[in-house]
Amino acid sequence: MLIIILIICIIIINILAFIVMGVDKDRAKRRERRVPERSLFMFAVIGGSLGIYAGMKTFRHKTKHKSFTIGIPLIFIAQLTVVVFILLSS
């Protein structure tokens, strides 16, 4: 049951991260107050790296920032590595 709750939380975080990337792109176009990059990275760190990456590709947002084009995939790989390690050690 705990695994199911965790999976649902990860899905929700990724959906929210994707939406936040879209909102930030829209705000950038309108020259309005933006979502801080720190917040976008926090979404990635807490499990939304796939949503942030999908948002980058879908909205063509933050794709010229090396910190995002390199950092987000690295966060995802690190998270995937931890999951695989946990699954293999149990």
Residue, then its C-alpha position, 0 to 999 in steps of 0.5 A: m500500500l505504501i508503494i502505491i501511495l508513493i507512486i501516486c505522489i510521484i505522478i502528482i509531483n510530475i504533473l505539477a512540475f510540468i504545469v509549472m514549466g508551462v506557467d513559467k513559459d507563459r509568464a516569460k512571454r508576457r514579461e510577468r513575474r517568473v517562477p524562480e529557477r530554484s523552485l523549478f529545481m526543487f520540483a525536480v529534486i523532490g521527484g518531478s524531474l521527469g515533469i520538468y524535463a517534459g515541460m522543457k521539451t514541450f514548451r521549449h523552455k529553459t533549453k538554452h540554460k546549461s544548468f537545466t539541460i544538464g542538471i535535470p537529466l542528471i537529477f533524473i538519472a540519480q533518482l533512477t539509480v537510487v530506485v534501482f538500488i533500492l529495488l535490487s537490495s530488497 
